[in-house]
Amino acid sequence: MSQVYKFSLEKKYLLLSTFLNNKVRHGGVKRADQIKELLSRFDVVSANPYLSIGKSVKLSLLNPSAFLEGLCFSIVAFFKGISIKGLILFSFKSVEIIKIIRANSDREIILEGGGNLPIIVMNYLIYKKLKFNTFLQNIEYLVPENNRDNYFKSSKDKYFLELKGYKGAKSIFTISDLDSAILGCQKIHSETILYFPAAKDLKKLKTIRNIRNKSVLKKKSCYILLLGTVANPPTRQGMLTAINSFKNQNSKYKLKVAGFGTDIFNHLNSSNINILGSVTEMKLQELMLEAKCLIVNQAQTTGFLIKIVDFNLAGIPILITSKYYQGYHLERYGIFRAEYNQIPKILSSSNFKSDFDTFKKPKL
């Protein structure tokens, strides 16, 4: 059973990270950077063990004992809820995981959640009677329409295997109080470590805020930003709803849409909607410098939208236009609830200021 946990300078740790060193700078990667930075004062070896299936098959040929170990567990797990696809994929992908764990047998494991594969890894660690701690990106079984991996026979099997993994962890660290409350309903104790950008990202965000405070806000920018990665089903649906809703409004403000895969919305370009598609980090910073505000129209899910913290630190107000409860009651941080027909009035209101409170860095 999970419990209140304190990391020790006397211990050695192994961090297995889903998004470590990923080149696409989405929210999962930024959370992974934060976790790595939080753990940097401890004796930690970090690794991303989740290789492509091609590399995993080649590695299996060189490490038959590790492959057989992964296969044996997968067969057992098949009778407890993983699918045929999950059995095959984990049998091969477990080879790198097992190889790294064997090489660091003197270290306590820290597992970063993100996607469905870590759920199986948690159950593998329980099967091997290995102690582990876990940092969650979100609660996977509650992510709407999250069927892209199909590692499990059913949503019910996924639900039970995920909860079993959490119950077998020494400690759990969630990204939001909502996630901790949900786990609490299952009698699973967890601690909340809110998202905060790693030092390299924080520096960029502070620079944007300083420039905006000095000059850009005086230019009275007339465009609003909508950002997201369409690979995430709740984000994709929320962005589509936002674009269609904005299109029906007679507003002096233009909506600029950017993010990985947002090219799929190109057919929705219009006089007041500009679909930019994927943009570079430099282009995103340019957009943030001149934007009036950010719109968030996320479908309700768990976790926490990392862009809310990033834009707050960059000094950019945020309008929540959906029932995304983690964004409620944050007006002191420049985050406001709004209906689409209210946007022009809100943006011209004297209460819509840029000198709001900023989020603080959490401690581990």
BAVOSE-157533 format. One record per residue (C-alpha): x, y, z; residue in one letter. Coordinates in Angstrom, 2 decimals. Last residue first. Layout:
X | Y | Z | res
X | Y | Z | a
...
! end
This chain:
X | Y | Z | res
9.80 | 17.17 | -3.31 | l
9.27 | 20.91 | -3.37 | k
6.78 | 22.76 | -5.54 | p
7.71 | 25.83 | -7.62 | k
5.17 | 28.61 | -7.27 | k
2.39 | 29.61 | -9.66 | f
2.18 | 33.27 | -10.64 | t
-0.08 | 35.97 | -9.23 | d
-1.70 | 38.40 | -11.67 | f
-0.24 | 41.57 | -13.21 | d
-1.58 | 40.97 | -16.72 | s
-5.05 | 42.34 | -16.14 | k
-8.58 | 41.51 | -17.29 | f
-10.46 | 43.16 | -14.42 | n
-10.70 | 46.41 | -16.43 | s
-12.84 | 44.50 | -18.94 | s
-12.02 | 44.62 | -22.66 | s
-11.02 | 40.95 | -22.81 | l
-14.05 | 39.92 | -20.77 | i
-16.50 | 41.75 | -23.03 | k
-14.94 | 40.30 | -26.19 | p
-14.98 | 36.75 | -24.69 | i
-18.57 | 36.69 | -23.41 | q
-20.09 | 35.13 | -26.54 | n
-17.61 | 32.29 | -26.23 | y
-18.56 | 31.48 | -22.63 | e
-15.87 | 32.25 | -20.07 | a
-14.12 | 30.99 | -16.92 | r
-11.01 | 32.98 | -16.06 | f
-7.33 | 32.24 | -15.36 | i
-5.14 | 35.25 | -14.49 | g
-3.60 | 33.53 | -11.45 | y
-5.92 | 35.32 | -8.97 | r
-8.77 | 34.09 | -11.16 | e
-7.93 | 30.44 | -10.39 | l
-11.37 | 29.35 | -9.20 | h
-11.81 | 26.79 | -12.01 | y
-9.03 | 25.42 | -14.21 | g
-8.91 | 21.96 | -12.58 | q
-12.63 | 21.73 | -13.33 | y
-12.37 | 21.65 | -17.12 | y
-16.00 | 22.28 | -17.98 | k
-15.10 | 24.17 | -21.14 | s
-14.28 | 27.78 | -22.12 | t
-11.34 | 28.36 | -19.76 | i
-9.83 | 31.75 | -20.69 | l
-6.15 | 32.28 | -19.90 | i
-4.12 | 35.44 | -19.30 | p
-0.49 | 35.55 | -20.52 | i
2.23 | 36.57 | -18.05 | g
4.73 | 33.91 | -19.17 | a
4.40 | 32.19 | -15.79 | l
0.63 | 31.91 | -16.29 | n
1.19 | 30.66 | -19.82 | f
3.45 | 27.84 | -18.60 | d
1.14 | 26.88 | -15.72 | v
-1.93 | 26.61 | -17.97 | i
0.19 | 24.95 | -20.69 | k
0.79 | 22.01 | -18.35 | i
-2.84 | 21.00 | -18.39 | l
-3.33 | 18.87 | -15.28 | f
-3.90 | 15.15 | -14.87 | g
-7.44 | 13.82 | -15.08 | t
-9.97 | 14.39 | -17.84 | t
-12.65 | 16.94 | -18.63 | q
-12.59 | 17.96 | -22.28 | a
-10.13 | 20.80 | -22.76 | q
-11.32 | 24.13 | -24.16 | n
-8.40 | 26.30 | -23.06 | v
-8.12 | 29.67 | -24.79 | i
-4.88 | 31.62 | -24.43 | l
-4.72 | 35.43 | -24.23 | c
-3.97 | 38.63 | -26.11 | k
-1.12 | 36.97 | -27.96 | a
1.95 | 39.00 | -28.96 | e
4.84 | 37.44 | -27.05 | l
3.20 | 34.01 | -26.95 | m
3.14 | 33.83 | -30.74 | l
6.84 | 34.69 | -30.94 | e
7.61 | 32.02 | -28.31 | q
5.69 | 29.48 | -30.39 | l
7.71 | 30.45 | -33.45 | k
10.98 | 29.87 | -31.57 | m
9.81 | 26.49 | -30.28 | e
8.94 | 25.49 | -33.84 | t
5.35 | 25.26 | -35.04 | v
3.04 | 22.39 | -35.97 | s
-0.17 | 23.53 | -37.64 | g
-0.78 | 27.27 | -38.18 | l
-4.58 | 27.24 | -38.53 | i
-5.73 | 30.88 | -38.75 | n
-9.34 | 31.59 | -37.82 | i
-10.93 | 35.04 | -38.28 | n
-11.08 | 35.20 | -42.08 | s
-11.32 | 31.43 | -42.36 | s
-9.26 | 28.25 | -41.98 | n
-11.45 | 25.28 | -40.98 | l
-10.16 | 23.01 | -43.77 | h
-6.71 | 23.26 | -42.15 | n
-7.94 | 21.46 | -39.00 | f
-5.90 | 18.31 | -39.68 | i
-2.85 | 20.61 | -39.68 | d
-3.24 | 20.57 | -35.90 | t
-0.90 | 17.58 | -35.81 | g
1.52 | 19.03 | -33.25 | f
0.38 | 22.44 | -32.15 | g
-1.04 | 25.74 | -33.36 | a
-4.38 | 27.54 | -33.73 | v
-4.59 | 31.33 | -34.11 | k
-8.00 | 32.84 | -33.35 | l
-8.67 | 36.38 | -34.53 | k
-10.29 | 39.01 | -32.33 | y
-12.77 | 41.57 | -33.61 | k
-15.50 | 39.04 | -32.86 | s
-18.70 | 37.93 | -34.56 | n
-18.86 | 34.43 | -33.12 | q
-19.77 | 31.35 | -35.15 | n
-16.16 | 30.55 | -36.04 | k
-15.25 | 30.67 | -32.34 | f
-17.61 | 27.79 | -31.59 | s
-16.25 | 25.69 | -34.46 | n
-12.65 | 26.33 | -33.41 | i
-13.38 | 25.62 | -29.73 | a
-15.19 | 22.36 | -30.48 | t
-12.28 | 21.18 | -32.63 | l
-9.80 | 22.13 | -29.91 | m
-11.72 | 20.19 | -27.26 | g
-11.97 | 17.10 | -29.45 | q
-8.24 | 17.12 | -30.16 | r
-7.31 | 17.78 | -26.53 | t
-9.52 | 14.95 | -25.24 | p
-8.06 | 12.56 | -27.90 | p
-4.33 | 13.38 | -27.32 | n
-2.60 | 12.91 | -30.68 | a
-4.11 | 16.33 | -31.51 | v
-1.41 | 18.13 | -29.55 | t
-2.64 | 21.50 | -28.29 | g
-2.70 | 25.26 | -28.55 | l
-5.41 | 27.88 | -29.07 | l
-4.12 | 31.45 | -29.10 | l
-6.11 | 34.69 | -29.28 | i
-5.41 | 37.53 | -31.65 | y
-6.01 | 41.25 | -31.46 | c
-2.85 | 42.51 | -29.80 | s
-3.23 | 45.87 | -28.09 | k
0.27 | 47.14 | -28.91 | k
0.76 | 48.34 | -25.32 | k
0.75 | 44.72 | -24.18 | l
3.88 | 44.11 | -26.22 | v
6.17 | 46.63 | -24.60 | s
7.62 | 46.28 | -21.14 | k
5.30 | 43.76 | -19.51 | n
5.30 | 41.56 | -22.62 | r
9.11 | 41.54 | -22.72 | i
9.35 | 40.57 | -19.04 | n
6.74 | 37.83 | -19.40 | r
8.45 | 36.33 | -22.45 | i
11.80 | 36.30 | -20.64 | t
10.20 | 34.62 | -17.62 | k
8.83 | 31.89 | -19.89 | l
12.22 | 31.27 | -21.50 | k
13.95 | 30.98 | -18.10 | k
11.26 | 28.61 | -16.84 | l
11.85 | 26.27 | -19.79 | d
15.56 | 25.76 | -19.01 | k
14.87 | 25.59 | -15.26 | a
12.25 | 22.84 | -15.45 | a
8.63 | 23.95 | -15.65 | p
6.26 | 23.50 | -12.69 | f
3.66 | 20.77 | -12.47 | y
2.06 | 20.14 | -9.10 | l
3.46 | 17.37 | -6.89 | i
0.44 | 15.86 | -5.15 | t
0.93 | 13.00 | -2.65 | e
-0.90 | 9.69 | -2.86 | s
-2.87 | 7.32 | -0.66 | h
-4.97 | 4.63 | -2.32 | i
-8.28 | 3.93 | -0.57 | k
-10.10 | 3.80 | -3.95 | q
-11.79 | 7.13 | -3.19 | c
-8.29 | 8.40 | -2.34 | g
-7.24 | 7.63 | -5.91 | l
-9.87 | 10.08 | -7.15 | i
-8.83 | 12.67 | -4.55 | a
-5.17 | 12.35 | -5.56 | s
-6.10 | 12.83 | -9.22 | d
-8.15 | 15.93 | -8.39 | l
-5.30 | 17.33 | -6.27 | d
-3.17 | 17.38 | -9.41 | s
0.09 | 15.98 | -10.86 | i
0.13 | 12.79 | -8.78 | t
2.96 | 11.30 | -6.70 | f
2.53 | 7.70 | -5.59 | i
4.53 | 5.83 | -2.95 | s
5.57 | 2.28 | -2.14 | k
3.62 | 1.04 | -5.16 | a
1.57 | -2.17 | -5.08 | g
-1.77 | -0.39 | -4.68 | k
-0.93 | 1.79 | -7.68 | y
-0.23 | -1.25 | -9.86 | g
-3.41 | -3.01 | -8.74 | k
-5.35 | 0.14 | -9.63 | l
-3.90 | 0.09 | -13.15 | e
-4.58 | -3.63 | -13.56 | l
-8.20 | -3.26 | -12.40 | f
-8.99 | -0.35 | -14.71 | y
-7.23 | -1.88 | -17.70 | k
-9.24 | -5.06 | -17.26 | d
-12.46 | -3.03 | -17.12 | k
-11.47 | -1.06 | -20.22 | s
-11.18 | -4.36 | -22.06 | s
-8.68 | -6.92 | -23.33 | k
-5.77 | -4.62 | -22.57 | f
-2.76 | -3.33 | -24.51 | y
-5.06 | -1.57 | -26.98 | n
-2.55 | 1.26 | -27.56 | d
-4.65 | 3.98 | -29.23 | r
-7.80 | 3.35 | -27.20 | n
-7.77 | 6.48 | -25.02 | n
-11.28 | 7.63 | -25.89 | e
-11.58 | 9.68 | -22.66 | p
-8.64 | 9.39 | -20.18 | v
-10.09 | 7.87 | -17.00 | l
-8.29 | 4.51 | -17.30 | y
-4.99 | 6.36 | -17.61 | e
-4.94 | 8.35 | -14.39 | i
-2.67 | 11.25 | -15.28 | n
1.04 | 12.05 | -15.67 | q
1.70 | 9.91 | -12.60 | l
4.96 | 9.68 | -10.65 | f
5.59 | 6.19 | -9.26 | t
7.60 | 4.54 | -6.51 | n
8.92 | 0.98 | -6.75 | f
9.84 | -2.07 | -4.70 | k
10.47 | -5.27 | -6.65 | l
8.45 | -8.40 | -5.89 | k
9.02 | -9.73 | -9.45 | k
5.23 | -9.94 | -10.05 | y
4.85 | -6.48 | -8.42 | i
7.46 | -5.12 | -10.83 | l
5.63 | -6.75 | -13.75 | y
2.36 | -5.18 | -12.58 | n
3.95 | -1.75 | -12.57 | m
5.42 | -2.45 | -16.04 | v
1.95 | -3.36 | -17.34 | i
0.61 | 0.02 | -16.21 | i
3.77 | 1.65 | -17.62 | p
2.72 | 0.40 | -21.09 | l
-0.59 | 2.28 | -21.06 | n
0.59 | 5.82 | -21.56 | g
2.48 | 8.08 | -19.17 | g
3.58 | 6.97 | -15.72 | g
7.10 | 7.60 | -14.42 | e
8.51 | 4.69 | -12.45 | l
11.02 | 5.23 | -9.66 | i
12.91 | 2.03 | -8.84 | i
15.16 | 1.53 | -5.83 | e
18.77 | 0.92 | -6.87 | r
21.13 | -1.98 | -6.09 | d
19.79 | -4.02 | -9.03 | s
20.88 | -1.35 | -11.51 | n
22.20 | -3.51 | -14.37 | a
19.35 | -5.99 | -13.81 | r
16.78 | -3.17 | -13.97 | i
18.26 | -1.85 | -17.24 | i
18.23 | -5.28 | -18.92 | k
14.72 | -6.01 | -17.64 | i
13.39 | -2.78 | -19.18 | i
15.31 | -3.36 | -22.42 | e
13.85 | -6.87 | -22.72 | v
10.36 | -5.81 | -21.62 | s
9.68 | -4.39 | -25.08 | k
9.70 | -7.84 | -26.69 | f
7.37 | -9.69 | -24.32 | s
5.48 | -6.41 | -23.76 | f
4.53 | -6.17 | -27.42 | l
3.40 | -9.79 | -27.76 | i
1.35 | -9.92 | -24.57 | l
-0.15 | -6.47 | -25.10 | g
-1.24 | -7.40 | -28.61 | k
-2.78 | -10.62 | -27.28 | i
-4.56 | -8.46 | -24.70 | s
-3.69 | -7.79 | -21.06 | i
-6.36 | -8.79 | -18.55 | g
-5.38 | -11.23 | -15.82 | k
-4.99 | -14.35 | -17.97 | f
-2.75 | -12.39 | -20.33 | f
-0.69 | -11.24 | -17.33 | a
0.55 | -14.80 | -16.73 | v
1.51 | -15.10 | -20.40 | i
3.15 | -11.67 | -20.27 | s
5.19 | -12.67 | -17.20 | f
6.59 | -15.73 | -18.98 | c
7.29 | -13.67 | -22.11 | l
9.22 | -11.03 | -20.18 | g
11.41 | -13.67 | -18.54 | e
11.87 | -15.43 | -21.89 | l
12.97 | -12.15 | -23.48 | f
15.42 | -11.46 | -20.65 | a
16.95 | -14.93 | -21.08 | s
17.12 | -14.53 | -24.87 | p
19.18 | -11.29 | -24.74 | n
20.78 | -10.79 | -28.18 | l
17.73 | -11.91 | -30.14 | l
15.54 | -9.84 | -27.85 | s
17.57 | -6.71 | -28.67 | l
16.67 | -7.06 | -32.35 | k
12.97 | -7.43 | -31.47 | v
13.12 | -4.39 | -29.16 | s
14.78 | -2.23 | -31.82 | k
11.94 | -2.95 | -34.24 | g
9.26 | -2.56 | -31.55 | i
10.53 | 0.92 | -30.72 | s
12.30 | 1.23 | -27.38 | l
10.64 | 2.01 | -24.05 | y
13.53 | 1.87 | -21.56 | p
13.88 | 5.66 | -21.08 | n
16.67 | 5.90 | -18.53 | a
17.68 | 7.96 | -15.49 | s
20.25 | 6.98 | -12.83 | v
19.53 | 8.81 | -9.57 | v
21.71 | 9.61 | -6.55 | d
19.61 | 12.49 | -5.20 | f
19.92 | 16.22 | -5.86 | r
18.61 | 15.74 | -9.42 | s
15.30 | 14.21 | -8.33 | l
13.28 | 17.40 | -8.77 | l
15.10 | 18.05 | -12.07 | e
14.20 | 14.59 | -13.44 | k
10.59 | 15.06 | -12.39 | i
10.43 | 18.49 | -14.06 | q
11.94 | 17.18 | -17.30 | d
9.37 | 14.36 | -17.33 | a
6.58 | 16.92 | -16.85 | r
7.94 | 18.87 | -19.82 | k
8.04 | 15.71 | -21.93 | v
4.47 | 14.81 | -21.05 | g
3.31 | 18.33 | -21.90 | g
4.65 | 18.31 | -25.45 | h
8.19 | 19.27 | -26.47 | r
8.73 | 16.77 | -29.31 | v
12.40 | 15.72 | -29.07 | k
11.87 | 13.13 | -26.32 | n
14.88 | 12.99 | -23.99 | n
12.87 | 11.30 | -21.19 | l
9.24 | 10.77 | -22.16 | f
8.40 | 7.43 | -20.52 | t
10.91 | 7.66 | -17.68 | s
12.36 | 4.77 | -15.68 | l
14.20 | 6.47 | -12.82 | l
16.63 | 4.21 | -10.92 | l
17.42 | 5.28 | -7.37 | y
20.27 | 5.01 | -4.86 | k
19.68 | 5.71 | -1.19 | k
21.61 | 7.79 | 1.35 | e
20.29 | 11.11 | 0.06 | l
16.84 | 9.83 | 0.97 | s
13.48 | 10.37 | -0.67 | f
10.64 | 10.68 | 1.79 | k
7.38 | 8.80 | 1.32 | y
3.88 | 9.11 | 2.72 | v
2.32 | 5.75 | 1.92 | q
1.30 | 3.45 | -0.92 | s
0.00 | 0.00 | 0.00 | m
! end
